Amino acid sequence: MNHLSVIWSLLAGIAIFLLGMSMLEEAMKQLAGRPFKLFLKKQSSSRPKAIIGGAAVTAILQSSSVVNLMALAFVGANVIQMQHALAVMLGSNLGTTFSSWIIATVGFRMNIENIAYPLAGLYGVTMFLSGKNSKLEHWSRLLFGTGLLFMGLNLIRNGMESSLSGINLSSFNTYPLIIFLLTGFIITAIIQSSSVTIAIVLSALYAGAIELIAAMAIVLGAETGTIIKLVLASLTGLAAKKRVAMGNLLINGITSIIIFIGIYPVHRFITETIMIKDKLMALVFFQSFVNIAGIILFYPFLNPFSRFLENRFRHNRDESLFTS
């Protein structure tokens, strides 16, 4: 396969993966959007429940952006307090790792084509034949999106393996880790999907393109890159929206910086103390570890942190509260 074909294969894989994630997310919102919103609202009565609720809803919806927007609407409508919204965000960060575990355990352990093609073929046809906005259409869209997701992952994996054939990979290991951190940040900021970044990194790790420590640095960059869209959207928004965006940025940014400073001890802890020898499992464990560390780090300070955000961004007289 020539280099141009490899590039198109990778780009097509990313596009199909993104389309699959989008269809999956949309189908879940249609099937259970309101119940999930009510569930999250009920779970936000205390900080521990808010963390669990944020993680659970994000794991199912596979969209931290949707969950964060729900929390934003609740804060803007005075339904929940700011510290509980921050707790939802902490749980939401952890919930995003669910897809990484699925990709690492299923996407690289089985023949993906045996899963992807039947799902995409059968439920793609069913989706177009079913009634508009019917439950059958939404379920078909969900399963069709899952098939597309695995098809995209297969293209990414194959494209990565083809692009690395005949290349001396040792040069990658000479780059400083900050380069990999920035790479993860930039890719995720552009694509606005940490799941795609993780899929690319897992494919590179599976193909032997990068070492585990470099993949860990990319994951740290991806943790912060996901919230750029929310920050940009909040620049001209209400004070509550700015608080949510800034809170998300500070939580992800500070956690990533602290873990990056201690990335070598964390690497040894995962590979030598816990003895996770499978690099793919070690990487997704690391992603979960980062988000659990964020919960431990910020949970005791949610009250003063929320007061800081409320003092930093105050309501103007002309601002009106909005409902979800």
N, C-alpha and C positions, 0 to 999 in steps of 0.2 A: 504494500500500500504506500503510495507516495505521500509526501508531507502535506500537500494541499488537501488530499482526501482525508488524512488523519485529522487536520484542523476542522474540516467540515463535519466529520463524524463526532468530534468532541462538542462542537457548537450545537449540532443537531441533538445530541444527547442531553445537553444542558437545557435546550429549549423544550424538548419533550418532557424532561423531568419537571421543569417549572410548570408546564401545562398540566401535567398529572397532579402536581401538588395543588394547583389552583382549582382544578375540578374537584379534587378530593375535599378541599376546604369549603368550596361552595356547596357541595352536596351535603356535607355535615351541617352547615349553617341552615340549609333548607329543611333537613330532616329533624334537627334538634336544636335549632338556634335559640328559640324562646325558652324552652326548658333549661338549656345550659345557662342562659342569662339569669333565669330565676334561681337556678342552683348556685351560681356564682354569687348572686346578690345575698342569698341566704347564708352561704359559707363565709361571707365577708364580715360577719358579726364579731369575729375575734381574729387576732393575728395568726394563731396556729391553723385555724380553719381556713383562713384566707390563703395561706401558703398551700395547703392541701388542695383547696378548690382551684387555685390558679394552675397548679401542676396537673390536676386531673383533666380540667377542661382543655388545656393546651395540648396534652398528650392525645386527646381524642380529636379535637378540631385541627391539630397540627398547624396552628397559627398563633404565635405569641402576639402578633400585631392585633388580631381580632380581640384577644383576651385583654390586652392593654387598653384598647379602645373602649371595651366594656367598662373596665375599671375607671377610665377617664370620664365616661358618661355618668357613672355612679357618683364620682367625686363632684362633678359639675352640678349634679342635681341634689347635692347634699344628702345622698342616700347612704354613703359610707364615708368614713373619715380618711384623711390622707394617709395615715400610717397603715391602715388596712389595705388601701390601694397599693402601697409599696410592698406589702406582704404578698398581695396577689402577683405582683411583678416578680418577686423572688421565686414564687412557686411556678410562675409561667416559664422562667428561665430553665428551671429543672425539667418541666414538661416537654420542652423542645428536644431533650435528649432521647425521648422515646423513639423517634423515627431513626435516630442514629443506631440504636440497638437493633432495630428491625433490619436496617440496611446491612449492618455488619454480620448479623447472624443468618439472615436469609439470602441477601443479595450476593454474598461471596461464598456461600456454603452449598448452594444448589444451582442447578441449571436454570437461570432466570427465564430463559425463553419458554420453558415448560409451564411457568406461571404467567408470564407477561402476555403471551400471544392468546391463550384461551380467554383470559380476562378481558383484554382489549377487543378481541374479535367478537366474542359472544355478547358482552354487555354494551359494546359500542353499537351493535346492530339493535339490541333491545332498547337502548336509550332513544334512538331515532324512531322506533316503531311505537313506543309507549306514548300515552297521552301527555300533553304539555303540563308541567308542574304537578304531575301525579307522583305518588310515592314510588311507583315502579321506575319512573324516569330518574328520580333522585338517587335511588339505590343503584340503578344501572350506571349513573354518572359517577357515583362513588367507586364502584368496582372497575369501571372503565378508566377512571383516573388512576387507580392503583396499578392497573395494567400498564398505562403510559409511564407511570413513575418507574416501574421495573424495566420497561423498554429503554427509557432514558438512561438509567443506571447501567444497563448492559452496553449501550453505545459509549458511554463515558469510560467504562472499564476497558472495553476493547480498543477504543481510541488511545487511551493512555498506554496500554501494553504495546500497541503498534508504534506509537511515537517514540518509545524508549528502546526499541530494538536497534542494536548496533551503536547505542550512545554510551559513552563512558560516564557512568553515574557518580563516580567518586568526587567529581568537581562540585556537585551539589553540597556535599558534606563540609566543604571549606567555607561556605557562606556563614556569616554571623546570624544568630537566631533572630535578631531584630528584623532582618530582611524577611524571614518567614512570617513573623508577627505582622509586619506591614502588608505582606502579600495577602494574608487571610483577611485583614481589615479592608483592603482595597477591593478584593474580589466580592466580598459580602456586601460592601457598601454599594457596589455597582449592580449586583444581581438582586440584592435585598432578599436573600434566602440563605440562612446558615445551613439548611439541609443540603442545598446544592454544593456549598463549599465543603461540607463534611463528606459528601459523596465523592467529590473530586479528590480530596485528601486521602480517603480510604482507598480509592483506586490507585493513587500514586504509591501509597504504602504497600498495597497488595502487589503491585508490579515491581516493588523494590527501588522506586525512583528516589525516595527520601527515607531518612531514618525516623524512628519513632519520636525522638526529641524535636526534630524539625516539624513533624506533623502536629505535635502538641503546641508548638508556637503558633502555627497557622490557626489552630482551633481557638487559641486565645484571641487572636486578631479578629476572628469571625464573631466572637462573643460581643464585641463592641460594634462591629460593622453593621449589625442588624438594626441598630436603633437610629442610624443616620436619617432614614426616611421620616421617622417620628419627630426627630429634632427639627428637621427642615419644615415639616408641616406645622410645627408649634410656634414658629417664629412670629407669625402674625395672628396667633390664636388667643384664646382666653387664658387667663392666669393659670387656671386649673390644668389646661393642656400643657403649658410650659413647665409646670411643676412635675407632671408625670414624665415628660420627655427628659427633663434634667435629672430627675430621680433615677430613671432608667440608665441614662448615660453615666452618672456617677457610680451607681451600683456595679454595672458591667465594667466600666473603665478602671475603677479602684481595685476590684477583685482581680481583673486581668493583670494589672501592674504588679500586685502583690504576688500572685502565682508565678508570673514571669520571672520575678526576682529570685524566687525559690524553685525554679523549674527543674534544676538538676536533682535536688533532694526529692522532689515529688516524683521524678522519673525513677529514681532508685527505689523509692517506697513502693511504686506500682510494680516494677519489674523484679525487684529483689526481696522486698519484705512480703508483699502480697503474692509475689511470684506469678504474675500474669504473663505468660510467655507468648501468647498469641498477640501479635502487634495490633491487629484490628480490634480485639477485645480490650487491649490496654488503652487504645486511643479513646474509645467510647466511654470506658471507665473514667479516663482522665476528664472528659467533657462533663460527665456527671459529677465528678469530684470538684471541679471548678465551681459549678453551680451550687453544690451543697456547701462549699466553703463560703460562697457569697451569702447564703442564708445564715450560716453561723456567724459570719463577720458583721452583718448588718442588723440581724434580728434584735439584739439588745439595744440598738440605737435608733429604732424606728420612730419613736416619739420625738426625740430632739432633731432627727433628720427631717421629719415632716414639718416641724416648726421652722427649721432653717429654710425649707422650700417655700413655705407659706409666707415667711418674711421677705424672702428674695423676690417672689412674684406675687404682688398684691392685686386684687380686683380694682379695676377702674370703675368710676361711677356709671359709665355707659355700658359696662358689661352686664349682661343678663345671664342668669343661670339657664342651663339647657337640660333637657331630659333625655333619657336613653331611647 
